[in-house]
Amino acid sequence: MATDATEVRVAGAGKVYAAPEGSTLPTDMSAVDAAFVEVGYVTTDGVTFNHARETEDLDAWQGSKVRVLTLSEPYSVTFALMQTSGDVLKLAFGGGTVSGVGPYTFVPPSGTNAVRALVIDFTDGSLNYRYIIPRAQVEGDVSYTLTREGALTYPLEFGVLDNSGGDKFTLITDDTAIDAPTL
């Protein structure tokens, strides 16, 4: 692979969608299924994907490392939402109920954490990228701060769960730079 500045991508802006587990997943770059809800503004930190590898060295009696065993490969996706809506609250807290006609009441669930499907899109000029995560669940804490000096945000970390096909995510793009890899 040669050095090629035209293959540098910038995800300047994008959209995050969430839907209940089992919703019809997109197969191209066209509109997402009606079950997917755009969850609104994401902070300028954008979306972070983490593909971790927990490994263990396999050493020989002669003292050399001869292999690296992969014990697990946890994936996660993190982003912080800036809007406050019933959909954002239900996504952040793994479910819950919204009721009323004004004033409204949100009651977070206890002991449940809904599995969601996620779609994350970004465009760089005329190039489009779509990450499809069939199964993800909020993991860890949902910690937010009320302050007069900044927007209320909901930082979320989603653990990516195995899908029935074993795939963690799918990337769809019209970027020809990923065609015909030689590695």
Sequence and secondary structure as in RCSB ss.txt:
>XXXX:A:sequence
MATDATEVRVAGAGKVYAAPEGSTLPTDMSAVDAAFVEVGYVTTDGVTFNHARETEDLDAWQGSKVRVLTLSEPY
SVTFALMQTSGDVLKLAFGGGTVSGVGPYTFVPPSGTNAVRALVIDFTDGSLNYRYIIPRAQVEGDVSYTLTREG
ALTYPLEFGVLDNSGGDKFTLITDDTAIDAPTL
>XXXX:A:secstr
    GGG     SEEEEEEETT    SSSS   TT EE   B TT  EEEE  EEEEEE TTS EEEEEEEE  E
EEEEEE    HHHHHHHTTS EEE SSS EEE  SS    EEEEEEEEETTEEEEEEEEEEEE S       TTS
   EEEEEEE   TTS S EEEE  GGGSS   
